[in-house]
């Protein structure tokens, strides 16, 4: 399999071996990782090279039947299907090649049942944090009570480097959150899930008039309906700031029981640092910089990497 270009390949060999493992062309399914909103994810190996990958299985017909109304800008609403997001994700990630971005290597198509099999980087450790809806908190992937600040620093560096690469290409992710930051066995963090990402003309012209994603990670300027447009880069910085707070405290910095109240909380409330975790002054200051409600004053990612005291402070 070539890693130099993304290929669309028709499945011409599909069988189950004598040990019960399913095969698709040169790929053997090892185990199921989990199931997301758009498909099942499994670990696979290439029987020729021995290299392991993740395979996302997408049911095209099923996703085309799932429709929803979305805000498309300036108060207007539109209809999209779940498969629209998958197509957008494929069109964006097939051109990406960076160590902190989940790479798409190949797309297998099954003409018999109209499924797509996306062959992706294998991130064995999965999401850096999982959301516990019952306790209303995040759980670090390693099962520890909290990440250490050195661990947070490493995750943040990888995430910023991935975002800087995307922004240089004019790609706004729009759904940065712990569940979309994946870790491989070497501890490298990779940004995944580009279903609501948007490509703009350039990083200097990153204006958005609409956004999608996860409400708790959306910036104050999005909630202000008097705002006609806003910076996609600054929105990603805000979402990474919310993620940084979650990495530190296992909680969300802003919470409400409904969408309307949540918007008011995000626009008006201060950040609450009254938690059991005793975080360093440098980490708290960085959270404040990234969660500045004024997008013009919000932290710049390149400047953070080069100059922020948090990256010179050690546990």
C-alpha angles and dihedrals in degrees: 000000000000118000092189095077139018111251131195107216129184114229107243098162120052121157146130116245126223091267091057098255118139119230130202111187104303095347127097120199110232104178145328116266098187146287126271135186094279105031154331119290120210137176113243138177131213105238091211102046098024090224118143125229140170118250121204112200113208123192102212098192094047093050092048088060093056108087132173141175115249135184108252099182141283092043094303125130130210140181124247134172126226089246091058087067092050092051091049091049092051093048091053104040097043088075097044125103117170133123091238096050124077104249125221110216105172144352120220117199126203109202091187098064100014096242130146123214112202113202107211143167111292110241100184097183092052126200113011088228134014124212117239104204093189095056093031092229143102124254119212114239092240094057094242120139091244137356113254115244090250089056091048090049092053093048091048094050092052092046094049093048090051092048093047089054091051094046091050086058092048093251118141111198097200096187107063109157137132092270091059095051109085129191128212126210091269090059095252114146118221129189113235142172109061095177094123098028118128131206117219132187095267142326087265089056101042098143117149127190095188139020142191132197136085117343096219090058098047118111126245093252091061091055092051102089091196087068108093096186140006143182116280091202093054089047089055090048090053092049090050088050090054087048091050090053089050091049089053103042105015087236140091116257093222126037139172136157097240139031097251094051091044091057091053092048093051092047098044114020126091122234112271113224094170096116138129090252114089101215124187122260090243092056093047091049091052091051089053091050092051093044096049105142091217105077091204090060096039117117122276113230097220091048091050092056094047104038115013115119091223090073091053093046117088131196 
